[in-house]
Amino acid sequence: MSRIYDAIILGGGAAGLMCAAVAGQRGRRVLLLDHASEVGKKILISGGGRCNFTNIHTAPDRYLSANPHFAKSALGRYTAQDFLALVERHRIAWHEKTLGQLFCDGSARQIVDMLLDECARGQVEIGTGRSVGEVDHADGRYRAGDAEAPALVIATGGPSIPKMGATGFAYDLARRFGLKIVEPRPALVPLTLPPDQALFRELSGVSTHVIARAGKAAFPEAALFTHRGLSGPAILQISSYWRHGEPIQIDFLPGRPANWLTDAKRTNPRAALRKLLAEALPGRLAETLAEQLALPGDLGNLPDRKLQEAERRLAAWPFLPNGTEGFAKAEVTIGGISTAELSSQTMEARKVPGLYAIGEAVDVTGWLGGYNFQWAWASGWAAAQAL
Ligand SMILES: Cc1cc2nc3c(=O)[nH]c(=O)nc-3n(C[C@H](O)[C@H](O)[C@H](O)COP(=O)(O)OP(=O)(O)OC[C@H]3O[C@@H](n4cnc5c(N)ncnc54)[C@H](O)[C@@H]3O)c2cc1C
């Protein structure tokens, strides 16, 4: 005998927990299944253990997707303020760290407890340690294990950080129902540099404020050199826009006015480029850049043309990454279940009634800084209205 529910939600992460709680509180009988030993594991490790749970600057243009309009409806109906109101109702102390990023003062555990409390209020049944193999859909109803429902929600996330139990299960399941997948790739991930740029790998541990650019995207934040290449918030952000074979550019001295180097030559002709760079940048980085620019001696002895060229290079230093550190280190996955398959109002598959997909499993990926959780909350909430 099957146990009958109104909805089975696969995946007890951010999106699944939100969807379950809201649907449960709307009177639906909800079963939430997760193969992990506990729900919300990524929430627990997020934001360095303090969970960057949303961003007050959430807007659709901070998300990547094959259809940039898709996220508008859900993000507009369940906003960062809505989630913040929930956090405050649960008396969780929070603070804005930087750039609109909201974190718990205490611990990410408070967010998981809050969601579990909301699920309990909605009488959601939670089954952990339950891996779902086949989903049967022979007669229009969904059967997973001994449970049966007219609706199934795919909320099993993306494959980033497999050692935490992340899988590509959402894609396999979606494919079985005939839904298209936009090729998944790691995002918010460190970039690796080839041997001919190994000089920079020797700067491992050095960090500085830059503007990182790829195509039209630009992020003014910190970059960090690592023993494999480049990391830090500016690089993680730009990694989402970077494509294999393309360069990225780093502005090492953001905010400098045009001709600052030739002006420095007039006002300070006896200074060396190396010294000027060391005044603005970490010493080892200044040394490396000066070596690469190969303009020794006093500025006063260098032609303007050479200084202008150096200025241009320092403002758009080209790096040609040879890869990323992969899903093992990626904070999120770009790509996933194609938004063309889903209703942007309800997240229901257009050609498979009763099948929904939410959260990171869908081809919507936010910037670093709380945007990905906000998508998980908003898409989970939108689906819950339709269940
Ligand atoms: C280290 C790290 C830090 C992060 N920090 C932040 C942050 O501070 N702010 C932010 O906005 N975003 C952050 N993110 C991204 C954020 O965690 C994800 O975007 C978000 O968790 C996606 O929610 P989701 O519910 O779609 O998927 P997940 O939270 O990944 O949940 C998916 C769930 O499905 C379960 N599951 C997977 N496969 C199966 C299966 N076959 N059967 C049953 N269950 C399955 C998993 O166990 C998991 O519980 C971070 C990510 C990482 C890796």
The ligand as a MOL file (V3000), in Angstrom:
LIG
                    3D

  0  0  0     0  0            999 V3000
M  V30 BEGIN CTAB
M  V30 COUNTS 53 58 0 0 0
M  V30 BEGIN ATOM
M  V30 1 C 30.8700 25.9710 0.4520 0
M  V30 2 C 29.6180 26.6630 -0.0530 0
M  V30 3 C 29.2280 27.8560 0.5080 0
M  V30 4 C 28.0930 28.5380 0.0380 0
M  V30 5 N 27.7430 29.6960 0.6170 0
M  V30 6 C 26.6550 30.3650 0.1540 0
M  V30 7 C 26.2130 31.5630 0.7880 0
M  V30 8 O 26.7510 31.9760 1.8210 0
M  V30 9 N 25.1500 32.2180 0.2290 0
M  V30 10 C 24.4720 31.7440 -0.8720 0
M  V30 11 O 23.5190 32.3690 -1.3280 0
M  V30 12 N 24.8460 30.5800 -1.4570 0
M  V30 13 C 25.9020 29.8870 -0.9600 0
M  V30 14 N 26.2570 28.7010 -1.5480 0
M  V30 15 C 25.4070 28.1660 -2.6410 0
M  V30 16 C 24.1470 27.5240 -2.0110 0
M  V30 17 O 24.5680 26.6330 -1.0010 0
M  V30 18 C 23.3330 26.7840 -3.0550 0
M  V30 19 O 23.0550 27.6260 -4.1510 0
M  V30 20 C 22.0050 26.3070 -2.4510 0
M  V30 21 O 22.2680 25.4430 -1.3750 0
M  V30 22 C 21.1500 25.6110 -3.4710 0
M  V30 23 O 19.9950 25.1340 -2.8380 0
M  V30 24 P 19.2510 23.8160 -3.3630 0
M  V30 25 O 18.1930 23.5260 -2.3600 0
M  V30 26 O 18.8810 23.9780 -4.7650 0
M  V30 27 O 20.3590 22.6840 -3.3190 0
M  V30 28 P 21.1450 22.0880 -2.0550 0
M  V30 29 O 21.1220 23.0470 -0.9280 0
M  V30 30 O 22.4350 21.6080 -2.5890 0
M  V30 31 O 20.2430 20.8620 -1.6070 0
M  V30 32 C 20.1000 19.6940 -2.3910 0
M  V30 33 C 19.7170 18.5790 -1.4520 0
M  V30 34 O 19.4010 17.4280 -2.2390 0
M  V30 35 C 19.9830 16.2850 -1.6450 0
M  V30 36 N 20.2100 15.2960 -2.7010 0
M  V30 37 C 21.1150 15.3470 -3.7170 0
M  V30 38 N 20.9980 14.2590 -4.4850 0
M  V30 39 C 19.9960 13.5050 -3.9620 0
M  V30 40 C 19.3930 12.2780 -4.3030 0
M  V30 41 N 19.8130 11.5710 -5.3680 0
M  V30 42 N 18.3840 11.7920 -3.5320 0
M  V30 43 C 17.9460 12.4890 -2.4460 0
M  V30 44 N 18.4840 13.6720 -2.0660 0
M  V30 45 C 19.4890 14.1690 -2.8270 0
M  V30 46 C 21.2620 16.7910 -1.0000 0
M  V30 47 O 21.6620 15.9420 0.0610 0
M  V30 48 C 20.8370 18.1690 -0.5150 0
M  V30 49 O 20.3360 18.1590 0.8070 0
M  V30 50 C 27.3520 27.9920 -1.0560 0
M  V30 51 C 27.7310 26.7770 -1.5950 0
M  V30 52 C 28.8440 26.0990 -1.1100 0
M  V30 53 C 29.2160 24.7780 -1.7140 0
M  V30 END ATOM
M  V30 BEGIN BOND
M  V30 1 1 1 2
M  V30 2 1 2 3
M  V30 3 2 2 52
M  V30 4 2 3 4
M  V30 5 1 4 5
M  V30 6 1 4 50
M  V30 7 2 5 6
M  V30 8 1 6 7
M  V30 9 1 6 13
M  V30 10 2 7 8
M  V30 11 1 7 9
M  V30 12 1 9 10
M  V30 13 2 10 11
M  V30 14 1 10 12
M  V30 15 2 12 13
M  V30 16 1 13 14
M  V30 17 1 14 15
M  V30 18 1 14 50
M  V30 19 1 15 16
M  V30 20 1 16 17
M  V30 21 1 16 18
M  V30 22 1 18 19
M  V30 23 1 18 20
M  V30 24 1 20 21
M  V30 25 1 20 22
M  V30 26 1 22 23
M  V30 27 1 23 24
M  V30 28 2 24 25
M  V30 29 1 24 26
M  V30 30 1 24 27
M  V30 31 1 27 28
M  V30 32 2 28 29
M  V30 33 1 28 30
M  V30 34 1 28 31
M  V30 35 1 31 32
M  V30 36 1 32 33
M  V30 37 1 33 34
M  V30 38 1 33 48
M  V30 39 1 34 35
M  V30 40 1 35 36
M  V30 41 1 35 46
M  V30 42 1 36 37
M  V30 43 1 36 45
M  V30 44 2 37 38
M  V30 45 1 38 39
M  V30 46 1 39 40
M  V30 47 2 39 45
M  V30 48 1 40 41
M  V30 49 2 40 42
M  V30 50 1 42 43
M  V30 51 2 43 44
M  V30 52 1 44 45
M  V30 53 1 46 47
M  V30 54 1 46 48
M  V30 55 1 48 49
M  V30 56 2 50 51
M  V30 57 1 51 52
M  V30 58 1 52 53
M  V30 END BOND
M  V30 END CTAB
M  END
